[in-house]
Amino acid sequence: MPAKRSLIAALVYLLAVAVPAQASSIPTIQQIDLNPMAPSSQPGTYYPFGNKVYFLAEDGVHGQELWGSDGAPGDGTDGSEMICDLRVGALSGASQVIGALGDWLYFVGNDGTNGGELYRTNGSVESCDIVPINASGDANVRDAQIVGDQLWFSANDGTSGDEPWLIDNNAAPVLVHDILNGPDGSEPSRFTRLGSYVYFAATDGTSGTELWRSDGTTADIVADITTAAGVGSYPYGLIAYDGRLYFAANDITHGYELWSTDGASPAQLIDVNAVDDHSSNPNNFTLFDGSLYFTAYSDSAGQEWWRTDGVSLSQLADLNPGANGSSPSWPFVDGDYLYFQADNGVSGSEMWRTNGTATQLVKDLAPGASSSYAGGFVAADGGVLFAATDGTQWTAWITNGTAAGTFKAVNLTGANAFLGCECDTPIRMLNGRAFTYMGNDAYGYEPAFFDPLLPATDRAPSSIPATLAIAAALTAAAALTLRRGARTA
């Protein structure tokens, strides 16, 4: 290579390693000011549907209504628009977003005339249609769950009380079964599918709240766990695993423990905290590594991770040795790892992960005994996004599962800015864009979004100071000039 080209190449390389690329800088959050200036629009949970996220918000004029956004900057509204003004005027119309089923997004609202009813939209402006259930009052739609190509929910048609209803593949709503005859209703909840049945908790007025199942046309009680008249076991945490339904319930004798059933045979008790009526309070049910993981309490270890393969039961790890427990929460599976928040008694509540064999702290974001309260984990292409505080500011972070690969994912703007919400989903991903919430003194609490860097991006500058690199480049240039002069002499 000619000396001149060698010189240029040396300069380019040395300067390149001295100065980090601008493209790897942390992005700045974009706030969507729906309720102008300091008042807040109080946005609700985001639901991805099509090419937008949908949520409830109040712009200060229309009350709480359904909005949609794709976060497209530069169009004056950041791609956000009110989908429908269900209740014209300042009174709120929309009250709860349920989720998407096929080509429709379902939500609960009140137009001021029909009472609280079920609605749906295809996502375009002014496309909200009522799905009537109670012609004379409030349908009280609640505990709705998308189950495959069906929507199961509890509703009151004005005659049967709160009973299980079904929308099959966007057809008209159907009352599944009037379990508790009369105006009170069976109050069904926690709809979960196993095989050809949907299981749920309900009461027939005699057995208390117990486990039921339905094939979509009728319903039958699966297990009267407490057996005492009128006393229910109040099953919760229903999850299907390996051909059985697992759930937590209280039979009074053992307290709240883990149970399972195949629907045909009696429910089987798995007594995690086998001390009289001491409850283990199973929770955070998660399918991972071919097993069912859950958190549970024992008198000896406190609240820790447990798992079962349907045959054996074992504690994963005693992260906080002794009776206090690490109180793990926010379980999230990403590839070969289960991420969660836990407190080992030394580092505070921080982000951890396990592959089922080794369990380790990812990074102590709030050093020492202080807690970052990392949670709301969501997959971003090549990493995991989450909300946490380093003791200074609540913001978004991203990680590849290592301490070195964990860093702030976004720069917030404005005085006293903070990110997140007190909900299960402070961050939602859609088409590579992160939708979240930000509050500050100037604009209040509003929707926000950003395009995150991936953890694989090389954000670290060269360990060689820029001045030394430049000096090295100049020295190399001088040496090249001297050698070239020597050869021509």
N, C-alpha and C positions, 0 to 999 in steps of 0.2 A: 504494500500500500504506500503511495507517495506520502512524504513527510507531512505535507499540508493537511491531507485527509486524516492522518494519524493524530495530528494536533487537534483538529476539529472533533474527532471522535472522542479523544481523551477529555476535552473540555465538556462536551455534551454529557458524557457518562458521569463525570465527577460532579457536575452541577446538578444532574438529575438525582443522584443519590443524596445530595445535600439538601434539596428542597422537596418536600412531599408534594404529590400531585394535588391540584386544587379540586379535582373531580371527587376526591375521597373526603371532602369536608362534610360535616354533619349537616343534614338538611334543616331548614327552618320551617316550623309548623305554620299552616295556613288556617286562620280562624274564620268561621262563617258567621257573621254577625246578623242573625235572623231577627233579633229584637234589638234595634239600633242602640249603640252606646252602652251605658252601664247596666240597664236592666238585662236580666238573663232570659233566654228562651227555654231553659231547663230541658234540654233534649233527653229523650229516653233511649233505651237500648236499640242498637242498630240491628236491622235484619237484612242481609244481602238477598236481593231478588233481581234477576236479570243483570243489568249493568249498573245498578244503583244500590245504595243502602237506603232503607226506609226506617223512619223513626217518628216519634211524637215530639212536637215542640210548639211553643207559643211565641208568636211574633209581636205581641203587645196589642194586636188589633183583632185577631180572629179567635182567640182562645186556643186551647190545645187541640191541634189537628195533625193529620198525617202528612209528613214531608218525605221527599226523596232527594238524594244527592249523588252525583258521580265525582264530585270534587274537581270538576274541570275548571282550572283557574283562567282568569282573563275574560270571562263572559259577563262580568258584572255581578253575578249571583253565586259564583263558584259552583255552578252546576246544580244549584239547589232550588226546589220549587215546592209549593204547597200542592199536594195531590188533589185534595178536595176540602172545601169548607163545609163540613158535614152539618154543622149547626151555625147558621149564618149569624154574624154578630160576635160579640166578645165572649160569649159562653162557649165552653169547650165541647167539642163533638166527639173526638176520638179518645178512647180511654186505655186501650191495650192492643198491642200488635201481637198476633199469634204466630204467624209464620207462613211459608209458601207451600202450596200444594198444586203441583202442575203449573198451569199458566196464571194462577191467581195467588194473591197475597191476602190472607184473612186477618181481620182485626175487629175489635169490639167498639161500638160507638153509639151515640144517641143524637138523633137529628132534631130533638125537641118535640117530635110528634109521635114517633113510634116507640119511644122508650129505649132502654138499652138493648141493642140487638147485634146480631152478627152481620158483618159487612165483608165485602171483598173488592179487590181492584186488580186490574191488569198492569198497573204501574203508571199509566198515562194520566195526564191531568183531567179532572172531572170524570173519572171512570169508576167511581165508588158506587157499588150496588148493594142494596140490603138483601140479606138472606133471612127472611122472617121466620121466627119461631113462636113468639108470644104476641098475638094480635091485640092483647088488651093491657099489656104492661111491660115490665122489665124481664127479659129472658134470663138475666143473671148468668151469662156465659162465663165460665171459668175453668181452670185446670185443663185447658185445651192442649192437645198433644198431636203432632203430626206422626202417624204410625204407618210407614210405607206410603201407599197411595190413598190413605184414609186420614180423616181428621176426626178424632174422638174428643169429646168434651162433655161437661156437665151443663145442663140448661133447664130452665123452667118454662113450660109452654102455657102456664096459667091454670093447668088442670092437674098435672101429675107431680108437681113439685120439682126439685132438682134431681134429675135422673140422667143416665148415660145416653148421649146422642152420637150419631155417626153421619159423616158426609163421606160417601164412597166415590172416589175419583171425580170429585166436584159435582156430583149429583145433588138433588135436594136433600136437606137434612132429615134424618129419620130417628124417631125415638126407638132406642134399642130394646129397652125393657123397663116396665114400671115396677121396680124392685120393692119400693115401699109405697103401697097404695095410699093415696091421700095427698094433701097439699104440702106436706113437709119434705118429702123426697129423700132419696138414699144418699145424697151428697157424694157421688163418685169422684175419685181423683187418682192420680199417678198411673195413667194408662200406659201399659207396656205389653208388647207382643212377644209371645212364645209359641212357635208353630202356627196353628190355625186359630189360636185364641188370643184375645186381648185381655190381660189381667188388670185388675184395679182394686182399690179399697172402696168399700161401701157398707152401708148398714141397712138391714131389713126391718129394723125396729125391735127385733128380738135378740139377735146375736151380738149387737153392738157393731162397731166398725171392724170388718174382717176382710179377708181376701176373697174376691170374686173373679169370675171370668165369663167371657161372652164370645160367641162365634159370629156376632153381628145381628142375630135374630132373637136370641133369648139370653138369659144370664143365670148363673148358678153359683152358689157359694162353694169355694174350694176347700177352705179350712176354717173351722171355728176353734181357733187356737186357745182362747181363754176358757171356753165351755160354760163359764158362769153366765147366767141369763142377763142380757142387757149390757154386759161388759165386753168391750172390744179389745183386740190386741193392737189396733192402729198400725197396720203394716205400712212401711215406707221404704224408699230406696230400691224399688223393684228393678231388677236387671236380669236379662236372660243370659245364661252361660252354659254351654255344653249340654243342651237339651233339658235344662232345668231352670226354674225361676228362683232366684235368690232375693231375699228381702230381710229387713229387720222388723221384729214384732215383739210384743210384751205378753207373755203368758201368765204374768203375775208371779209365778213361782221363781222364774229365773231372771226376771227383769227384761230389758230390751236386749235381745240377742239375735244371732244370725239363724235364719231358717231357709229351707229350700223345698221345692216340690216339683214334680213333673206334671202336675195338674190332675193326674189320675189317682195317685196314691197319697196317703196322709203326709202332711208337712213334717220334715225332719229338723230337729233342733241341732244347731252347732253352737255349743255353749263355750264362748271364748273366755269369759270371766266366770269361771266355775266356782263362785263363792255365793252360796245361798241365793238371794234375790238381787245381787249386785249386777247392774247392767254393764255391758261392754259398749253399748250405744254404737253399733256399726254404722259407718258413714263413708262418703267419698268413694262409692263403688266404681271400680275402673277395671276394664279388661286390658290386660297387658302380659306379654311374654307367655301366652298360652294359659294364664291363670286368672283368677278373679282376685284383685287386690282391693283392700278396704282398710280404713282406719278403725281401730277399736281400742277400748280401754280395758286394762287389767289392773288389779290392785297392786301388782308387783312392778309393772313397767309403765303405768300411766297410758296415755293415748299415743299409739305407735302404728306403723304399717303392719298389716297381716295379709296373708294370702292363702288361697285354697285352690287345688286342682280338681276339686270334687270328691277327692278321697282323703287326702291329708290336709292338715291345717298347720301353719307355721307363722311365727313372727318374722318379718323381714329383717329388721335391724332395730336395736335399742339405741336410737340416736342420742337420747338424753337419759343416761343410766339412772335408775332409781324410779321412784313412784311418780315423779312429776310428768314424765313423758315429753315428747317433742311437739305434740299437737299438730301433725302434718295436715295440710289443706291444699286447695287449688290444684288437684291432680291434673296433669296434662301429658298425653302420650305423643312423642315425636320420634318416629323411627324406632331405634333400638333403646330408647330411654323414656323413663317416666320422670317428669319434672314436677316439683311440688315445693311448697313453702313449709319450713319447719324450724324449730328452735332447739338447738342442742344444749342450751343452758349456758353457753359461752358466747356465741356469736349473735344472739338475738334471733328473731324470725327472719330467715334469709332463704335464698333459692338453693334447692338441692336437686340432685338427680340420681337415678339408679338404673342399672341394666338388669336388675333381678339378682345380681351377684354382688357387685360392688356399689356402694352408696356413698356419695361424696358431696360436700359443699361446693357449689359452683363458684361463688364469689361473695365475700363479705362486703356488700355495698355500703352499709353503714357500720364502719369498723367498730370492733369491740362488742360490748353487750347491747348496743343500740340496734334497732331493727329496721330493715328496709321494707318489710311487709310485701315482698315481691309476690305478685299474683296476676291473674288475668292473662295467663300465657296463651299465645296464639302462634301458629306456624307462619313464618315468613320464608320465602324461598331461600333455603340455605341457612336458616336460623330460627330462633324463637324470640318473639317480641313479648314484652311484659311491662307492667307498670310497677314502679317502686320509688322509694326515696333514699337518697344518700345521706339524709339528715339535714339537707339544705333545701331541696326542692323535689316535689313529686313530679316525675317525668317518665318518658318511655325509655326502655333499655332494650338492647338486643344481644343475643349470645349464641355462640356455637357450642356451648356446653363446657367451655374452659374459662378460667379466670382471665387469661390473656385475650380471649375472644369475646369478652363481655364489656360493652361500653354504651354510653348514652346514644340513643337512636335519633334524637331530635333536639333542636334548640327552641325553647319557648320564647315568647315575646310579651312585653308589657310588664308593668310593676306587679309584684306578688303573683306571678303566673304559676299555675299548677295544672297538671294533666291528670285525667282519669275520672272515675266515678265510683260511687259505693254500690257496685253491681258486679255480676259475674263476668261481664264482657266489657272491660274498659277500652279494649282495642278490638276492632274487627278488620279483617283483610278482605279486599275486593280488587281483583285485577292488578295485584301488586301494590296497591295503595292502602295505607293504614288509616282507618277512620277512628277518631277518638273524641275526647272532650277537653276543652281548655278553658280555664277561668283566669281573668286578670282584672285589675282595677278599672281599666278603660271600657271594656266591653262585656264584663260579667261572664257568666258560664255559658258557653256556646259550643256548637259542633266544630270540629277541626279535623284536619287531615295532613298527611305527609307521605312522601315516598321514601321508605327507609333504605339505608345502605345495608348491604349484607355483611355478616360477620367476617366473611372471607376477604372483604376489601382490605387492602393493606393501608391502614390509617397511620401506622407508626412512621415518623420521620426517620431519616438515616441517623445512625449513632455518630456520624462524622459531622462536627459543626460546620456550618456553611462557610465560615471564614477560613477554616483549615482546608476545606475542599477546594475553595477558590485558589488558595495559596499553592496547594498541590498541583492544581491545573496549570497555574502560571509557571511553576517549577518545571513541570513536564514539558511545557511549551519551550522554555529556555533551553532545556536539555536537548530537545529535538533540533532547535536552531543551531546549537553548538555542534552537534554531531553532523548536521548537514553541512556546516561551514568547514568542518575538518575534512570531510570527504571531498570537497571541491577545491581545497587549498593545494 
